[in-house]
């Protein structure tokens, strides 16, 4: 199938910014108004030059990491930038819509509003482990939703989505919508990535990031993985130079072969700490619910989320209040830290009265 029917007609065929040949430093570069001298104390002798639009070495590295062809991915400024580019590419302002499944990652709604796209909410079912209403998503596609967002493992619930049902949804809405699977936390799950299906499922888009498992939140490195047709189209919707040279180098350093074993060990450590933290929090008598999680965080229900946030802050811990999310009144999200940090948090909670 072709996504031409789904994409914004006014953007289809756009070539995007041509770039400056950022990898061609053997030439005398008089084509893009750069300063010929780097700053006096620059650690990077090429920092005065524009970078590549898509750094070839990092594209190759990440394509290998995710098991796809280099032509099936775009590197973005974090997964947020990918969400922005996808909505821009498929939703005409004031005409089209997205669908999301609250409680959901807040940036889907944020960027939809920025682009003037309507929002169809298809809530998760908390009574059934935050299961997805796939029928509701298919109906939203029939009512003008061009982009259907799912997050697996989901932020903020930590729950995963049935992959077979995701692929069935892609087939059902093939002529009407693209299905975006946000896999920011997939490395902490037992599920494999759906990236393996993008070559044969033409309306499937997978979002990946190096922020979580690869410890590069500060570098802002995200990836769109999709069919070559979608990738070619979305090149026209992203910023001309999404990655700085330093961010590119950080990505290459973190994913170098000699770093793979350490990264894998740290992922396993977080998964182990997640289980230990869940078991310990379940023993705290004033915590009402500790939800199962396949991400690097836990969602917990407490008597008074605002009071707990204030109490934790007064004792040196920053937690995330999720009470503004539909169905999550008095729920708090706790990221998994080091063994020492988790021990201190558990001791704090175990030795206090109900924060009010």
Residue pairs with C-beta under 8 A, 6 or more apart in sequence:
1 174
1 175
1 202
1 203
2 202
2 229
3 178
3 202
3 203
3 227
3 229
3 230
3 233
4 12
5 175
5 176
6 90
6 146
6 175
6 176
6 177
6 178
6 203
7 89
7 90
7 233
8 88
8 89
8 90
8 91
8 92
9 92
10 92
11 88
11 89
11 233
11 236
11 237
12 233
14 236
15 236
16 235
16 236
16 237
16 238
16 240
17 53
17 240
19 50
19 52
19 53
19 240
19 241
20 29
20 31
20 32
20 50
21 27
21 29
21 31
22 49
22 50
22 51
22 52
22 53
22 241
23 52
23 55
23 56
25 46
25 49
29 49
32 50
34 48
34 49
34 50
35 48
36 48
37 48
38 44
38 45
38 46
38 47
38 48
39 47
39 48
42 48
44 245
44 246
46 245
47 245
50 241
51 241
51 243
51 244
51 245
51 248
52 248
53 240
53 241
53 242
54 74
54 75
55 75
55 243
55 248
57 248
57 252
58 75
58 243
58 248
58 251
58 252
59 70
59 73
59 75
60 70
61 251
61 252
61 255
62 73
62 75
62 208
62 223
62 251
62 255
63 69
63 70
63 72
63 73
65 255
66 73
66 193
66 195
66 208
66 223
66 225
67 193
67 195
67 196
68 195
68 196
68 198
68 199
68 225
69 199
69 228
71 228
71 231
71 232
72 198
72 199
72 225
72 226
72 227
72 228
72 231
73 223
73 224
73 225
73 226
73 231
74 82
74 85
74 223
74 224
74 231
74 234
74 235
74 238
75 221
75 222
75 223
75 242
75 243
75 251
76 82
76 85
76 222
76 223
76 224
76 238
76 242
77 220
77 221
77 222
77 239
77 242
77 243
77 247
78 209
78 211
78 220
78 221
78 222
79 182
79 184
79 207
79 208
79 209
79 211
79 222
79 223
80 107
80 111
80 222
81 220
81 222
81 238
81 239
81 242
82 207
82 222
82 223
82 224
83 107
83 108
83 111
83 149
83 180
83 182
83 207
84 111
84 114
84 115
85 224
85 234
85 237
85 238
86 147
86 178
86 180
86 205
86 224
86 234
86 237
87 98
87 111
87 112
87 115
87 117
87 147
88 115
88 237
89 233
89 234
89 236
89 237
90 96
90 146
90 147
90 178
91 97
91 98
91 112
91 115
91 116
91 117
91 146
91 147
93 115
93 116
93 117
94 116
95 144
96 117
96 118
96 144
96 145
96 146
97 112
97 117
97 118
97 119
97 120
97 140
97 143
97 144
97 145
97 146
98 108
98 112
98 117
98 118
98 119
98 120
98 145
98 146
98 147
98 148
98 149
99 119
99 120
99 121
99 122
99 137
99 140
99 141
99 145
99 147
99 148
99 149
99 177
100 108
100 109
100 119
100 120
100 121
100 122
100 149
101 121
101 122
101 123
101 124
101 132
101 133
101 137
101 149
101 150
101 151
101 154
102 121
102 123
102 124
102 325
102 326
102 327
103 124
103 130
103 154
103 156
103 157
103 322
103 325
103 326
103 327
103 328
104 124
104 149
104 151
104 154
104 155
104 325
105 149
105 151
105 154
105 155
105 156
105 182
105 184
108 149
109 119
112 118
112 119
113 119
117 147
118 144
120 140
120 143
120 145
121 326
122 132
122 133
122 136
122 137
122 140
123 133
123 326
123 327
124 130
124 131
124 132
124 133
124 154
124 157
124 159
124 327
125 131
125 133
126 327
129 159
129 292
130 154
130 157
130 159
130 291
131 159
132 150
132 161
132 162
132 165
134 165
134 168
134 169
137 145
137 148
137 150
137 169
137 173
138 169
138 172
138 173
140 148
141 148
141 172
141 173
141 176
141 177
142 176
145 177
146 176
146 177
146 178
147 177
147 178
147 180
148 169
148 173
148 177
148 178
148 179
148 180
149 180
149 182
150 161
150 166
150 179
150 180
150 181
150 182
151 161
151 181
151 182
151 184
152 159
152 160
152 161
152 163
152 166
152 181
152 182
152 183
152 186
152 189
152 191
153 159
153 160
153 185
153 186
153 188
153 189
153 293
153 294
153 295
154 160
154 161
154 295
155 182
155 184
155 185
155 295
155 297
156 297
156 299
156 320
156 322
156 325
156 328
156 331
156 333
157 291
157 293
157 299
158 185
158 291
158 292
158 293
158 294
158 295
158 297
158 298
158 299
159 291
159 292
159 293
159 294
160 189
160 191
160 294
161 181
163 191
163 194
166 179
166 181
166 194
166 204
167 194
167 197
167 201
167 204
169 179
170 179
170 201
170 203
170 204
171 201
173 179
173 203
174 202
174 203
177 203
178 203
178 204
178 205
178 230
179 203
179 204
179 205
180 205
180 206
180 207
181 194
181 204
181 205
181 206
181 207
182 207
183 193
183 194
183 195
183 206
183 207
183 208
184 207
184 208
184 209
184 211
184 212
185 212
185 213
185 294
185 295
185 296
186 193
186 208
187 212
187 213
187 267
188 212
188 213
188 267
188 270
188 271
188 274
188 294
188 295
188 296
189 294
189 295
190 294
191 294
193 206
193 208
194 204
194 206
195 206
195 208
195 225
197 204
198 204
198 205
198 206
198 225
198 226
198 227
199 227
201 227
202 227
202 229
202 230
204 226
204 227
205 224
205 225
205 226
205 230
206 224
206 225
206 226
207 222
207 223
207 224
207 225
208 222
208 223
208 225
209 221
209 222
209 223
210 216
210 219
210 221
210 222
210 223
210 251
210 254
210 255
211 217
211 219
211 220
211 221
211 222
212 296
213 263
213 266
213 267
213 296
214 221
214 254
214 255
214 263
215 254
215 263
215 266
216 250
216 251
216 254
219 246
219 247
219 250
219 251
220 247
221 243
221 247
221 250
221 251
224 230
224 231
224 234
226 234
253 259
254 263
255 263
269 339
270 296
270 336
273 336
273 337
273 338
273 339
273 342
274 293
274 296
274 297
274 298
274 336
276 339
276 342
277 298
277 334
277 336
277 342
277 345
277 346
278 290
278 292
278 293
278 298
280 342
280 346
280 350
281 287
281 290
281 298
281 300
281 334
281 346
281 349
282 290
283 350
284 346
284 349
284 350
286 302
286 303
286 353
286 354
287 300
287 301
287 302
287 349
288 300
288 301
288 302
288 303
289 300
289 301
290 298
290 299
290 300
291 298
291 299
291 300
291 301
293 299
296 335
296 336
297 333
297 334
297 335
297 336
298 333
298 334
298 336
299 322
299 328
299 331
299 332
299 333
299 334
300 331
300 332
300 333
300 334
301 330
301 331
302 308
302 330
302 331
302 332
302 355
303 330
303 354
303 356
304 330
304 354
304 355
304 356
305 321
305 322
305 323
305 329
305 330
305 331
305 332
306 321
306 323
307 355
307 356
308 319
308 332
308 355
309 319
309 321
309 332
310 355
311 352
311 355
312 318
312 319
312 345
312 348
312 355
315 348
317 345
317 348
319 332
319 333
319 334
320 332
320 333
320 334
320 335
321 331
321 332
322 328
322 331
322 332
322 333
323 329
323 330
323 331
325 331
334 345
336 342
337 345
